[in-house]
Amino acid sequence: MLPKGIYQKIFITVFILIALHVAPDGAQTARYTDAIQSLVDFGTFTLQPGYRSHIDIVQFKEHFYAVIPPGVPIILSPLYFIYRNLMRLIGVPVTEYYWAVFNMLSNIVITAPLLGFVAVIMFKTLNMFTGDLIKKIWLVFTFIFGSLVFFYSTNGIWSHAYTMSFLFIAFYLIIKQKNSFLIGLCLGMAQIFDYVAILPVFLLLGFWLYSNFKNKTKNIVQQAILIMLGYTIFLSIIFSYNYSITGSIFETPNSLYFKQLQQTQASQLLTKKFFSLPTFERLWGLTFSPYRGILLYFPMTFLFIISLLRTQSIKNNICKFSGIFVLGVLIYNSTYYAWSGDVCFGPRHLVVAIPFIIIPIAYCKIKYIKILGALSILINISGVSTNPSDNLLVNLVQFIYKGPTLHWLDYVYKTILPRYFHINISLMTPFFIYLAAFLVIYIIWQPLIKEYQAKMLNSNRKLYDVNGF
């Protein structure tokens, strides 16, 4: 029997720690906020004069567009509409401060609750593999705070945490054989956040077919129609978005941008293709390199590889599919021209594979989970506390030297206070903020801690009575 309120404790803990670490800006945030502003203020995805984006901008027929799918602008538009009107009401001008607050607000209001829900979904999924409460808690919090999910849900606005969340929710609905239409909606939501989510979507659809044929599900054709209906709703949004920009439902801003890149003088000698066969450089880069290697940025991946060789995993269809999913996403990403992810922390296109790496690890021993889980958390909090570099070791050295950093706090005392209030502070430590946050988390988890300690004490007493010591 699960402890009372365990799901609420997980949700609140994830929400607090994600909200605590939000940053006022990210490497690619401006292109999203420019698109959001254009959509809400002018009803178009065409970027208006004075747009702030400095990377991944495509020009088509004398108009400029951000090279992004429509998902993030659409989901954040209602929040921006409310925020914009509130700022106008209190007289706040559109400045750097204006956008910094919106970036942080978007992660607090949208991303943090979504990941809190996904963490609960992960815990429920792990219930199918182990009854060890401590192991499940370690895996859930390592999933959120010890992986790239942490960085991409706090460092400005990115699409990857959204894509991963809806793919994993769809996966959970599939293994629980829930509403087929809702599965389709989740897959469609994942698709509008990232074009390259097409392979993960089809892998999940294949797993759905396999599961239903194996279980001899009745009305499988009807259920398939419901899934495709849900998925098609968002697919039609993508087609409309593509057509409004490129004039073709199949031509995306990404592919148009790549074509234009190849036509520029600086790129004439490039022989890259949008997709090409994997190379040793890419495979090494995505696996073991300190540049973008998933095994270094997320050491729990070592346990994932080991766990797939265990008898329990081999016999479990969910674990086998997890292995296929991770391998498929890895190879697929290695064929993509932008496999390195450019200005980022770790292999950001592999974020969608993180929950599937976690699942088979449930069969590993708790002591190894604690060791590599703690190491993974250390590595990823170093990424959250520093600026992205081309080498993980640089981030680790900076983190060891500086310690945990709250970017929003730095922004307040280095930018906001001097510029707007003429207050200069030489040092502002996050120590007491961390102390207050962890005190709240301790109070939330205290009843469970006491319950666990009581069980351990009773277990030791029974062992004492049996052995006669």
N, C-alpha and C positions, 0 to 999 in steps of 0.2 A: 504493500500500500504506500502511495506517495505521500510525502509530508504535506500538511495543509498549506495551501497558498504558494506552492513551489513555482507555479507558472507566473503568478504575479510578481514574485521576488526576482525571477529571471528577467522579466520584462522591465521592471523598474530599474534594476541594476544596469542593464544594457543602456536604457534610456539616459540615465544619469551620466554614465561614463562617456557615451558618445557625445551628448550635449556639452559635457565639460571640456572636451578636446576640439571643438569646432574651431576652424581657422577662418579669418576674414577674407582670405583669397586663396586661389589655387592657380596652377600653371595654365589651365585651360578654362577657367571660370568665365572670363569675359565673353567668350563666344556664345555661351549659353545665356547669360544675362542680356546680351545684345539682342538675341533672338526672342527672348521672353518680352523684352520691352517693345520690340517691333510688333510682336503678335498682339499684345494687350493694348498698346497705345494707338497702333495704326492698322491692326487687323490683317497684317501680312508678315511673312517670314523674310521679306526683303529688308536688309539692314539699312537703317536710316543714316543720314550724314552725321558724322561725329561718333560713329561706333567705336568701341574701345578695343575690340578684338585685334590681336596682332599675329595670330597664327591660324592656319587652316581656314582661310577665307577664299571663296571661289567667286569669280565674276562671270556672269552670263547675261548677254544682251543689256549691257550697261548697268546692271544691278549686281549688288554684292550679297552673298549669303554665307552664313556660317556652315562649315562642313560637319554637320551633325544630323542624326536622325531626329524626328519630331517629338520623341517621348518626353525628354526633360522639359522643353518649353511648354508642352501641353500640361504636364502634371503640376508644374510650378506656376502656371499662369494665374489660377485662382488666388494663390497666396500673394503673388505680386500685385494683383488687382487690389486686394485688401490693404496691403502694405503701402502701395503708391498713394491711395486715397487717404490713409492715415497720416502719412508723411506730409501730404499737401495740407491736410487739416491743421497740423501743428506747425507748418511753415518750414519744414526741413528741405533744403535744396538738393538737387541731384548732383552729388559729389562723390568722391572716393569713399567717404564715410557712409554715404547713403547705400552704396552697393556692398560695402563690407558688412553692414548690419543685415542686409537682405541675404547675403551668402550664408551667414551664420544662422539666420532665422530659418532658412530653407532646410538646413541639416537638422536643426532642433525640432521643427514642426513636422517635417515629412520623413527624413531619413532615419532619425533616432527611433521613432515609434515603429517604423517598418522593420528595422533590424531587431527591435525588441520582440516583435511578433515572430520573425524568422527564427530567433534564438529559441523561442518556445516550441516552434515547429521542429527544430533540430532535437530538442530534448524529447519530444514525443516520438520522433523517429528512432532515437537511440533506445527508447523503452523496448523496442522490438528485438534488441540485440544483447542487452545487459540489464540486470537489476541492481547493479552497483551504483548507488546514488552519487558517491564522490567521483567516480569515473565519469559519469554523465555530466556532472557540473563542470569538471575540468575540461571535457571535450567541448561543451557548449561555449564556455568563456574563452577557450583557446581559439575556437572557430571565429568568434567576433573580435577579440582583442589581441590574438596572437597570429593573425593572418593579415593579408593585404586588405581585407574587408575594413579593418580599423582605419587605415589611411584614406581609403576611397570613400568613406562615409563621413569624414571630418575635414579633409583638406580642400576646402572650396566645393565646387559643384562638379561631380563626375557622374557618368551614367552607369558605371560598372556595378555598384552596389545595388542599384535598382534592378538591373538585368538579372543578377545572381538571385536576388530575392524572389522575383516572380517565377523564375525557372525552378527554384527549389520548392516553392509553394505548390507549383504544378506537379512536381515529382511526388510530394507528400500526398496530394490528392489522388494521384495515380495508384500509389501503393495501398492507400486506404479505400480505393475504389469509390471515390466520392463523385459528386456532380460533374458529369462530362462537359457540360456547357461552361462551367466555372474553370475547368482545366484548360479549355480552349481560350477563355478570356485571359488567364494567367500567361499562357504561351504567347498570346498576341501582345500582351503588355510587355513581356520581355523583348519581343521582336521590335517594337517601336522605340525601345531605348538603345538598341545596338543592332545594326545591320548584320554583323557577323555572328549574331545569335542564331542564324538560320540553321547551322549544324546542330547545336545543342537542342533546338526545338525539334528537329527531325529525329534526333536520337531519343528524345523523350516520347515522341509519337510512336517510334518503333518499340520502345519498352512498354507503352500502353497496349499496343497490338499484341505483343508477346504475352503480357500478363493476362489479357482477356481471352486469348486463345487457349492458354494453359488452364485457366479457371473455367473454361467453357461458358463464358458469360452469355446470357441470353440478350437478344436485341442488340448485338454488337454493331450492326449496321446503323441502327438508330443512334446509338451512343457515339459512333464515329461522326455522324452528321452533326450532332450537337457540338462536338469538339471543333469541327471545322467551321461551324457557324460562329462560335465564339472567337476563334482565331481570325476568321475572315473580317470580322468587324474592325479589328486593328490593322489587318493587312490592307483594307480599303483606305484607311487613314494614311498609311505609308505610300500607297499608290497615288493618292490625291496630293500628298506632300511632294513626292518626286515630280509629278506632272506640273505642279504649280511653279517649280523651280527650273527643271531641265526640259520640260515639254514632252517627257516620256515617263511612263509609269515604271519602267524598268531601269532608267538611268538615274542613279542616286547622286547627291552632291559629292559624295566621296569619290565615286568613279569619275565624275566630271573633273574634280579637282586633280585627280591622278593623271588624267589625260592632259590637262593643261600644264601640269608639272613636267611631263615628258616633252612638251613642246617648247618649253622655255630654253633659252640659249644655254643657261647653266646646267641644263639637264639633258642636252642632246646626246651626250655620250652614255647616258644611263641605259642599261639593258634590262632593268627591272620590269617585272610584270606584276599586275595586281595580285595574282595568285601564281605561285610557281612551286616546283618540287622542293621539299625540305633540304636544307644543306647542313653540313656538320656545324658550321658557324652558328646557325640559328638554333639547332637542337642543343648544342653546348650552351649557348647563350640563355636558353629558356630552362635549363636544368641545373647545371653546376657552376655557372659563372657568377662572380660577385657583381656582374653588371645587371643581369635580369634573371638569374637562376632561381627557380621556385624552391629547390631543395635548400638553398641558403637563406632565402627570404622567409621560408616557411619550413623549418626543419622537421615538423611533424610529417612531412611528405615521406621521410625515410621510414617511419612506422607504417604509413599507408602501403608502401611497396612490400614491406615485410609481411603485413597483415594479409595481403592478397595471396600469399603462399601458404597460409594456414588452412587446415582442413575445413574449419567452420566457414571461412570466406568462400572457398571453392564450392562448397555445397549450397551457399546462399545466393539466390538469384539477384537480390538487391546489391550485394557486394560485387558480384560479377559485373553487373551493369555499371556500378560505380567505377570499376576499373576500366571498362570499355569507354565510358563517358570521359574520364580524365585523359586517357590515352588519345581518344579522338580529338578532344579539344586541344591538347598539346600539339599533335601533328598538324591539325587544321591551322592553329596559330602560326606554326613554323612555315606555312606556305604563304602567309599574308605579308604583303610588302612592308607593313608597319608593325611587324611582330615585336619590335623592341619597345613600342609604346612611347618612344621619345621622352619628353620631359615628365618623368613619373618616378615613382618608387616601386621597384620590382616589376614583374611581368603582369601589367594590369589587365591584359586580355585573358589571363588565366584565373581571374577572380571568380568567374562563373563555375570553375571546377572545385573551389575550396570546400563547399559542403560535401561534395562527393568524395573528397580526400578524407574527410573526417569520419564518415560512416563506418568503413571497415576497421578503423583503428579501435573501435569498441571491443574487438576481440584481443587486443594487446593488453599486457599487464599494466596495472595502474602506475607502478614505479617508473616505467619508461614514459608513460603519458605525462607524468608530472615533470620529469626531467626535460624532455623535448618540448613540452607545453610551456614551461617556464622560460626556456631559451627562445621559443617562438614569440612569446609575449615581450621579452626583452628587446628582441630585434625589431618588432613592429612598433613598439612604443618609441624606439629610437627614431623610426621613420616619421612618426606623428610629431615628435618633439624637435625635429630638424628639417632642413630643406632638402628636397630630393637631389641626389647626386648620381654619378655614373658608376658608383662603386659602393656596395653595402658597407664595406669597412670604414669608409669616410663617415657615413652616418653614425656608425657605432662609436667611433673615436670622438666625434662631436658630442654625442649623447653622454658618453662617459665623462667628458670634460665639463659639459654644461649641466647635465642632469635633466630631469623632466621639464618640459616647457609648454606653457599654454600660449598658443600664438595670439589668441584674442586678448590676453592680458598684456603681452608685449605690445600689441597694436594700440591698446588703450594708453599705456604710459609713455610710449615712444612717439605716437602720432596724435591721438585724440587730445590728450591732456595739454601738450605743448601748443598745438595748433589752435585749438578752440577755447581753451581755458587758461592758457599761458602758465601752466603748472609744469615744472620740470622735476622729475623724480629720477634719481640715479640708479635706484635698485627697487624692484618690486618682485618679491619671491612668491611663487605659487604654493609654497609649503602649507600655509594655513588653509588655502582653498582645497588642496588635496586632503588635508586633515579633516576638514568639515565634510567633504564628500564621502570619505571612507568611514567616517563616524555614522553618517546616515545609512550607508550600506550595511555597516555592522549591526545597527539597530534593526534593520529589515531582516537580516539573516540570523540574529541572535537566538530566536526560538528554535530554529532548525539546528543551530550549533549545539545548543543545550540538549536537544533531543538526541543528536548524534553522539554526544559525549556520554549521555546516560546509557545508550545502547552499548557503546564500547565498554563501559564500566560493568554492565550486566553480563556481557560476553566474557569479560575477564574473570568475573566471579564464578560463572559456570565452569570455565576452564580450571579455575582454582579448586572447585568442589570435585570435579571429575578426577583430576590428577592427585588430589589429596595433599596439596602443598599449603 
